[in-house]
Amino acid sequence: MEYIKRLMEKQLDEALNSSGGVFLRGVKACGKTETALRFAKSDVNLQQDPRNKLLASVSPQDILEGAIPRLIDEWQEVPSIWNNVKIEVDKRKTTGQFILTGSATLKNDNKLHTGAGRIITIDMSTLTWAELGFSNSSVSLSTLLDGSPIAPKQHKTELRDILQRLVIGGWPALIGKPERSALTVNRSYIDLLVSDDISRVSGIERNRQKAEKVLQSIARNIATTVDISTLASDTTSDTYVGSETTVSRQRTYEYLDDFSRLMILIDQPAWNVHIRSSASLRTTPKRHLIDPSLACAALGLSSESLFNDLNFSGFLFESLVFHDLSVYAKLHDASLSYYRDSSGAEVDIIVERRDGAWAAFEVKLGDIDLDIAANKLLAFAGNIDEKKSKKPSSLNIITGTGIAYTRPDGVNVLPLSVLGA
């Protein structure tokens, strides 16, 4: 399978030229190792070979020796290696020494040095539409954050194709695979998560059925601000209270923490901004899975199932847009949030750069109800207190189908198939 160049490679190159070590973290099977190997001059994997894991524990210096940059793959298998890398970076006093990759974060009780000033962390996700070639990237997020006019090149997409891509996802190993094969592989991925990975990352023997029920509840409520109580009660919808598969509120918290440390669960925080009205801002985060295909796999949904439930497909598509914008935003020192207040006003996605420039996005799977979406964006922008916050650089509607253009009211309509970094 031909390697696909990743957008974050520029970040990785810059980080290696700026610091002694780089930590490339991301969910399992997103392509971390393949990308890291393109920069590394030597490598060692602490998960595949038990002998390497033992050597890292008893003689870490031997693990660190090798041509640089040296890749230490799945370093979290021997957590102490992190501090050894930090010490070695201090000793050598040169950049580009180590690349560490990992598919799980550790608990705070591991007493690891933060790595500040020695190790730069870069997050990696599954492939975006721009990387997969489903988008021609003729409209960049950078342009939208700068408030520049857009000049899109049309790239037509069909609803059936979008739904199929939601099921397959952005996994490098599934490029070119048929939908049925991809669904089988993704289902196996879910099975491994709930039967093995979740117990390993928590250090506790987790109940597979309960873990799967929580994951299914997250999938059913993807891209929404569902609270813990709702998630917990959702797991009991097909059981009786007190049964072995009932999940308590506290246990739901624990499973969410496990999924977060496995890097498959992503929170989209609420945006804290100054507004003119007296409405109060909501604070509960929206929840996403690292790739919408995991929601399809958890619920056993095919593209035909999604076609028969376009309302749910709309939430999955919003999660896909969040996924792609998250990758693009990292290249511009920007972060994602959403807006909702007590009056009912809401905006699906806010992308804000560190310098305060921001753009707002509503997401529509199809190209209907665009007037309603545009009016929501304009009313929202009019409620921003511009004495305390910058005005928006752009207001945008991201669609699945349709063409790209700027409306007479200034709102951009952009299919995901023209959006890039």
N, C-alpha and C positions, 0 to 999 in steps of 0.2 A: 504494500500500500504506500502510495506516494505521500511524503510528509507535506502537511499544509503549514505554511508560515503563519505564525501567531502574531497578533497585534502587540502583545506585551513583550515581544523580543527586544524592542528598543529600550523598554524599561529595564530589562534584564542586563542588556549591554551597558547601559548607563550606570546601573547599580554596581556592576563588577568593576567599573572604572572609578567608582567613588568610595567603595568600602572593601574591607577585607573579606567579608562573607555576604552571601545572599541566601535568604530563605524563600524558596519558591513553594508556596503552599496552595493546595487545592484539593477538591474532592477526588477520590480514587477514580482512575481511568479517564481523567480529563486531558491527559497528554503531558504531564509535568516532566516525566523522565525523558521522553523523546525530545522535548524542547531543550532540557538541560544538557543532554548529551551533545547537542550541537554547539555548545559553548565550552563543555568540559574537555580537559586533556587526559584525565584519568577518572575512574569511577569505582565505587564499591556500594553494594546493596546490602543493607542490614536486615532485610526481611526475607529474601529468597534463600540465603545460605546461613544456616544456624552457626556455622564456624565463624562467619564475619561478626555475627551478633555477640558471640562469646569473646572474640578478640577485642571488639570495641569495649567490652566491659572490663577486661583484665589488662589490656595493653592498648589504650586508645591512641597512643602515639603512632603505632603501626598502621592504624586505620587512616590517620591523617597524612601519612607520607605518600607522596605520589606527585605526578606532574600537575601543575596548576593551570586553570582552576580545577580543583578536585571535587567531583560530585560524590556526596554522601547521601544515597537514596534511602528514603524512609528512616530518617535519623531518629524519629521518636521511638523506634523499637529499643533504643538504648538512650534514654533521656539525658544521661550524664555527658553524652558526646557533645551536646550544645555548649556546655561550659568549657569543655576541652577545646572546642573550636574558638571560643572567645579568647581563651588564654593564648592559643597559638597565633591568632590574629594580632594580639597585643605584642607578642614576641617578635613576629616577623616584620611588623610595621610597613606592610605593602598591601596594595589593593588586589582584588581579583584572586583571592586564595581559595575560597571554598564556595560551593553551591550545595545547599541542603534542600532536599525535597521531603514533603510529608503530606499525608492525607488525613491527618487527625491532629487536633490541638490537645494539649495536655491540661490536666487540672492545675489550679494555681498552687497546689501544695507540693509541687515538684522542686521548688526552691531553685529555679533556673535564673541565671542572670538575664536581664531584659534584652541584652544584645545591643542596647542603644550605643550608637557611635561605631559599632563594629560590624553588625549584621543588619542589612536592609531586608525587610519583608515585602514580597510581591505576591499578590493574590492572583490565582489562575482559575478560570472557569472552563466550561465546555465551549465548543466553537460557536461563534456568532454567525448570523446570516452573511455578514460581510466577508468573514473568513471562509465560509463554505461556498461562496460565489452565488448565493441566492439574492444578494443585494449588490448593485453596481457602485454603491458608496458615492453617488454623484452629489449627495447633500451631506455634508459633514456636521457632526455635533459641534465642532469648533465654530463653524459658520453660524449656527443657530445661537451659540453662546455669545458670539461677537455681535449679533444683530445684523449681519450682512444679508443682502438679498440672495435668494436661492436661484440656482439655475439647474434644475434637475434634468437628468436623462431618464426617460420612462423605462421601466422594467416590469412588464406585466406579470402578475401572479394570479393563479386561480384558487378558489376557496378549497377545493379538494386537495390540491398540492400543499396548501398551508396546513390543513388538518393532518395530512400524512407526516409532514415535517415536525409537527407537535408530538406525534407518537414516537418518531424515530429519535429525535433530539440531536444535540450537537456533539455526540461522542465520536472521537476520531476513529475508533474501531468499527463504527457502524456506517461509515461513509460508503455509499453505493449499495448497502444492504437493502433487501426488500422489507416492507413493513412487518410482515409476519415474523421474520427472523429477528428484526430489531426488537419487537415486542417480547419475544422469548428471551433474548439476552437481557433486556431491561428488567424483566420479571425476575430473572435469576439474580440480577444485581440487588433488587429489593429483598429477595429471600436471604441473601448473604448478609445484608445490612441488619435485618431483624433477628437472624439466628446466630450470628457470630460477631460481626463488627461492633454492634451496640454493647454487647457484654464486655468485649475487649477494651473499648474506649472508656467505659464506666468503671471497670474493675469489679463489676457486680454481675451475677448471672441473671440477665433480664429474661422476662417472660416473652417468648416470641409472639404469641397471639396478641398480647397487650401492646407490644411495640408496633405490630402491624396495624392494629386498630387505630392507634394514635396517628400513625403515618397516613392511613386512609382518611382520617378526619382532617388532617392538614391538607391532603390532596383535594378533598371535597370543598374545602374553604379557601383554596388558593387565591392569592391576591385580594384578600379581604381582611378586615380588622377584627376577626373573630377572637373572642377572649378565651382565657383558659377554661372557665366554667363551661362555655359552649363546646369547646373541644372535648372536655371530659364527658359531658352529657351525651355528645354525639357518639362516643364509643359504646354507649349502652343501648343504642337505639334498637339493636336486634338481640339483646340479651335481657335477662332479668336482674334486678338489683341484687347484689350479693353473689352473683355468679363468679366463676373463676376468671372470666374475661372482662369483668367490669374494671374500669380504670379510674382510680380516685383522682381528685384534683391535684393533690400533692405529687402523685406518681406521674401525672401528665406533665407537670413542671419538669420532673426528672428526665422523662423521655425527650422532651423538647431540648433540654440541655445536652443530652446525648447526641441528638441529631445535629445540633449546632456544632458540637465539637467534631462530629464526622464531616462537617462542612457541607451537608446537604440541605440544611435549613437556613434561610436568609431572612432577616428582619428588614423591612423598609420603614424607617422611622417617620414620624409625623414632622412636618416642617414647622419650625418656630419662627414666625414672622410678625411684624407689626402691621395691624390692620386698622382701618378707620372705624369699623362698626364695633359694637359692644359684645359681639358674639365671642364665645370662648373657643379655644382651639382644642381639638381632640389630640390625644397622646398615644393611644394604643397603636402599636405597629401593625402594618400589613405583613403577612407571612407568605414566603415563596419557597419552593424547592429549587435547588441549584439549577435544575433543568426541568422544564415542564413535562418532558417525557417520563420522568419519575412518577408524576401524578397519574399519568395514563397507565403506567405499569402497575402502580399500587392499586388502581381501581379496575384494572383489566379492560381498558378502553381502547378500541381500535379507531381508525379514522372514520369508519362508518358509524360507530357509536357517537363520535363527536358531531358528525353531520346531523344526526337525529337529535342533538341537544346543543344547538348553537348558542344558547345562553351561557352554558357552562364553558363552551369552547371560547367564548368571548373573554372569560376570566383567564383561561389558559393562554390566550393570545396576549393579554395584558402582561402576564407573567413572563412571556417570551420577550416582549418589548422591554420590560424591566431588566431582564437578563442581558440583552444586547446593549442597552444604554449603560448598564453598570460597567461593562467591559470598555466601552468607548469613553466613558467618563473618567476612568482611572488614568487614561492617557493625557487628560487635561486638568489633573488635580481637582476633580469635581466629585461630588457625592450626590446620591439620590435620596429623595424623601417623597412624601405625598402631602396633600393639604385637605383638611376637613374641619369644619367648625360647627358650632351648635345650631346654626341657622340652616344647616343642610348643604351649604356650599362645599364643593369638593373638586379637587383636581387629581387625576390619577398619578402623575409623576412630576416632580420638580427636580431639575438638575441644576445644582448650584456649584459654581467654581469658587475656589478659595478666596479670590479677590472680590467676591460678592456678586459677580455677574450670574444671572440665572435665566432659565427657560422653562416654560410650563408645557406639559403634554397631556392631552386626553387621548385615550386609546379606543379605537373602534375596529372590530374585526372586518366589517363591511364598510361601504361608503354611503350608508344611509344615516339619517339624523345628524348630518354634519352641521346644520344650522343650530341645532340645540347645543351641540358640543362647543361650537364657536361662541355662542352667546354666554355659555357658562364660563369660558376662558376670559372673555372680555369683562364680564361682571366681576369675576375674581380679581383680575388685574386692576380694575377700578377701585377695589376695596383695599388695595395695598397702600399703606401710609408711606408715601414717597419721601417724606421728611426724615424718616428713620430707616427706610429700606430702598434699595435701588429698584427702579422700574424694570419690568421684564425685558430681556433682550429679544425674545421672540415668544409667540404663542403658537402652539402647534397641535394638530390632530394627526396621530399616527394610525394608519389604516392597514388592513391586510390586502384588500383589493382596491382597484381604482387608480387614478392618475395623480401626479403631484402638481400642485399649483399654489399660488398665493391668492386668497380670496380678496375681494374689494375691501373688506374690513381689516385686512392685514394679517389674518390668521393663516398660517401655512397648513396645507393638507399634504401629508407625506406618507405614501405607502412604505412599509418597512423595507421593501425591496429597493429603495433608493437611499436608505440611511446608512451612514458609516461614521467612522471616528473623526 
